[in-house]
Amino acid sequence: MARLVVIAGPDACLGFSAAGVETREVEDGEDPNEILSEIFSDERYGIVVADESVLERAPGSLRARVEKRGYPIVVPLNIPDRWEEEPEGESPVVKLIRRAIGYQIKIRK
């Protein structure tokens, strides 16, 4: 059975760990390439949930290899640093729609 792992900062990992999910912590400014390479090459992991800020620091060659292979499934999350903050960046839903149809659309709230 494929396993689930979450890759994020220590605070976010704490919440996922409390729910019984396997986590890998990546500190701010830490290079996540070693952790990402290890997880992406391990056949046991089927779903990788990762903070967008961690994925953005991954080398393009690693991201391209995972996208081409299609396994593990990578789910990006935009995790705010604090609960009071609004998450910055583009919504994962908007990114998914743009990638699927190849066109940017506006979604009104």
Secondary structure, 3 states (H helix, E strand, C coil): CCEEEEEECHHHHHHHHHCCCEEEECCCCCCCHHHHHHHHHCCCEEEEEEEHHHHHCCCHHHHHHHHHHCCCEEEEECCCCCCCCCCCCCCHHHHHHHHHHCCCCCCCC
